[in-house]
Amino acid sequence: MSGNIRLRGKHYYYDFMIDGKRYKGSTKTDDKKLAEHIADTIKADLLRKKHDLPTNIKYQKSLRWH
């Protein structure tokens, strides 16, 4: 289920879209498998939020890479 993850510098970053909204950020790890797990967890939490299911984390959307 993982979206795009890319190694940028020392850490992996996730980048995916849900319903036309882009979400991106650092996984704060240099371990690819852990980064994939983090990205999957973030995406699952966002989908839970979309369907009014409980989640404890707030995420921000972004329109482009800086």
C-alpha positions in Angstrom: 0.0 0.0 0.0 2.9 2.3 0.4 2.9 5.4 -1.8 6.1 6.9 -3.2 9.0 7.0 -0.8 12.3 8.5 -1.8 15.7 8.8 -0.2 16.5 12.5 0.0 19.8 13.1 1.8 19.9 10.8 4.9 16.1 10.2 5.3 13.3 8.7 3.3 10.3 11.0 2.4 6.7 9.9 1.6 4.7 11.5 -1.1 1.1 10.5 -2.1 -2.3 11.9 -3.0 -5.7 11.2 -1.6 -8.7 12.7 -3.3 -6.6 15.2 -5.2 -4.8 16.4 -2.0 -1.0 15.8 -1.8 0.6 14.7 1.4 4.3 14.6 1.8 6.9 14.7 4.6 9.9 13.0 6.2 9.7 9.6 7.7 12.8 10.6 9.8 14.5 7.3 9.1 17.2 6.0 6.8 15.7 2.4 6.9 13.7 1.7 3.8 11.4 -1.0 5.3 10.7 1.2 8.3 10.0 4.2 6.0 7.5 2.1 4.0 5.8 1.1 7.2 5.6 4.7 8.4 4.2 5.8 5.0 1.6 3.0 5.1 0.6 4.0 8.6 0.2 7.7 7.6 -1.8 6.8 4.6 -4.1 4.5 6.6 -4.6 7.2 9.2 -5.6 9.7 6.6 -8.0 7.2 5.0 -9.5 6.6 8.5 -10.0 10.3 9.0 -11.7 10.5 5.6 -14.2 8.0 6.6 -14.7 9.5 10.1 -12.9 6.7 11.9 -10.7 7.4 14.9 -7.1 8.5 14.5 -4.7 10.4 16.8 -2.4 12.1 14.4 -3.0 15.3 12.5 -1.4 15.6 9.0 -0.9 18.5 6.7 -1.3 18.5 3.0 1.2 20.2 0.7 0.9 21.3 -2.9 4.6 20.8 -4.0 8.1 20.0 -3.0 10.1 22.8 -1.6 
